[in-house]
Amino acid sequence: MNIIAWAILGIVAGAIAKLLYPGQQGGGILSTMILGIVGAFLGGSIVTLLTTGTIALNSLPGIPGVIVAILGAMLAIFLWGLVTHSA
């Protein structure tokens, strides 16, 4: 998947993850987009590592890829909350 597709997927995944994640998260649309993009990269990399044993920026096609990106974005929101002490 190319970098533009990752970014678009990350923006969508970030918005969905922010809706699904419990609690109140600060930040606006820009932080949602950034955390979503980071989460898409994070989720795709973790799945690639677990399935192939290598670290690469790959993604699952279709709906599984979107689900992984949403879960990765939720992980990024959680980690950001730990760093900023807001979670």
C-alpha positions as a printed Julia matrix, in Angstrom:
87×3 Matrix{Float64}:
   0.0     0.0    0.0
   1.45    3.36  -0.9
   2.02    6.22   1.52
  -0.97    8.28   0.36
  -3.34    5.36   0.88
  -1.83    4.82   4.35
  -2.44    8.48   5.19
  -6.05    8.41   4.01
  -6.69    5.16   5.86
  -5.06    6.66   8.94
  -7.28    9.74   8.89
 -10.42    7.61   8.67
  -9.14    5.15  11.26
  -8.19    7.98  13.63
 -11.68    9.46  13.48
 -13.34    6.08  14.07
 -10.9     5.18  16.86
 -11.52    8.48  18.62
 -15.26    7.79  18.5
 -14.83    4.26  19.86
 -12.15    4.95  22.47
 -13.67    5.37  25.94
 -13.23    8.6   27.84
 -12.6    12.15  26.77
  -9.6    12.79  24.55
  -8.28   16.26  23.98
  -7.12   17.63  20.7
  -8.84   18.57  17.52
  -9.01   17.26  14.01
  -5.26   17.67  13.39
  -4.31   15.52  16.38
  -6.92   12.95  15.36
  -5.44   12.76  11.86
  -1.87   12.46  13.15
  -2.73    9.79  15.71
  -4.75    7.93  13.07
  -1.87    7.94  10.6
   0.56    6.84  13.31
  -1.91    4.15  14.37
  -2.31    2.85  10.82
   1.46    2.54  10.5
   1.69    0.99  13.96
  -1.11   -1.52  13.41
   0.13   -2.55   9.97
   3.66   -2.97  11.24
   2.56   -5.09  14.21
   0.47   -7.39  12.0
   3.35   -7.74   9.53
   5.73   -8.53  12.39
   3.39  -11.16  13.83
   2.66  -12.83  10.49
   6.04  -12.68   8.75
   8.56  -12.02  11.52
   9.86   -8.89   9.79
   9.13   -5.23  10.3
   7.73   -3.58   7.2
   5.03   -1.07   6.32
   2.52   -3.49   4.85
  -1.2    -3.68   5.34
  -3.98   -6.18   5.03
  -6.26   -5.46   2.1
  -9.89   -4.48   2.53
 -11.88   -4.59   5.75
  -9.21   -6.42   7.82
  -6.78   -3.61   6.99
  -9.25   -0.99   8.17
  -9.86   -2.91  11.4
  -6.12   -3.19  12.04
  -5.7     0.53  11.36
  -8.51    1.39  13.82
  -6.99   -0.85  16.5
  -3.58    0.69  15.84
  -5.06    4.18  16.14
  -6.7     3.21  19.43
  -3.32    1.96  20.63
  -1.75    5.26  19.56
  -4.44    7.2   21.48
  -3.77    5.07  24.56
  -0.01    5.57  24.32
  -0.42    9.31  23.76
  -2.61    9.45  26.89
   0.15    7.75  28.87
   2.76   10.17  27.57
   0.65   13.26  28.26
  -0.85   11.83  31.48
  -4.39   12.47  30.24
  -5.6     8.85  30.28
